């Protein structure tokens, strides 16, 4: 999984990149908001974003707000990094679109645990998206009878688009996934019984 680190302090960015790469993640690092948005919006952009609150051109909250409505196909998970630790700051970060909030100085083990949790959530979201796509494809393939069917008032045959007449069972079987099991309804049973009794 690719992780985007957005951090303008070079020493912190290098430390984070080294740690996260050692945990098996693919890392991309940038130092400002403009390049962060460019990296995120690429076709093979990162899914997980480690985002510093204070940046030279725009703050982390503004970047969160720009990422969320971007319409990218892949789901994203944003962890906001900051030295701000008040309740109002936490609320502001989450309201802007961050999924997690990590206070500096960063504890490496806590960071690793939060990244793994984010990766699990993203994998679950992707799995759900794949299942929804499968269901949409399946629904498109469901064969249904719709519209007006011309049917004979006497023998109940149905006329197709080529002006051929078919028995109801044949037509419905051909144009849907329905299958027939034949029986005799209570209304017809006396007549059928009489016909069978009088049949030589």
Secondary structure as GFF3:
##gff-version 3
##sequence-region A 1 200
A	DSSP	beta_strand	2	6	.	.	.	ID=ss1
A	DSSP	alpha_helix	10	22	.	.	.	ID=ss2
A	DSSP	beta_strand	26	30	.	.	.	ID=ss3
A	DSSP	alpha_helix	33	40	.	.	.	ID=ss4
A	DSSP	beta_strand	48	52	.	.	.	ID=ss5
A	DSSP	alpha_helix	60	68	.	.	.	ID=ss6
A	DSSP	beta_strand	77	82	.	.	.	ID=ss7
A	DSSP	alpha_helix	87	96	.	.	.	ID=ss8
A	DSSP	beta_strand	100	103	.	.	.	ID=ss9
A	DSSP	alpha_helix	108	141	.	.	.	ID=ss10
A	DSSP	beta_strand	158	159	.	.	.	ID=ss11
A	DSSP	beta_strand	165	166	.	.	.	ID=ss12
A	DSSP	alpha_helix	168	175	.	.	.	ID=ss13
A	DSSP	alpha_helix	186	198	.	.	.	ID=ss14
###
